[in-house]
């Protein structure tokens, strides 16, 4: 008798490509969490009944204390980790107010397209050590 493998839990995540003065906001994950210490585009898990856009605005407020205008969807990616499947939706965002604070992350940086490859991102972000082909689309905030 064979048993079916358990399906991976699927997690929907909204991530923001937040631009200000030609630079892009990235955050560093807490070391004790999943993929700790890696850099990411800020955002988080979508709650039941919440749109991806509302999720992103809420997460940026909670994790960084900033207000943004969520704009167009730039890219959707799905990545299967051994323990879960992550469905990511990347939205271009316009920073509106408040200076970022590392409330729900270790650190944050405003980076240029040229320096983005200096930071290690999770595989689910679409690249490992260097930006993938869709990064060109995010370069003009």
Buried (B, 14 or more C-beta within 10 A) or exposed (E): EEEEEEEEEEBBBBBBBBBBEEBBBBBBBBEEEEBEEBBBBBBBEBEEEBEBBBBBBBBBBEBBBBBBEBBEEBBEBEBEBEEEBBBBBBBBBBBEEEEBEBEBBBEBBBBEBEEBBEBBBBBBBBBEEEBEEEBEEBBEB
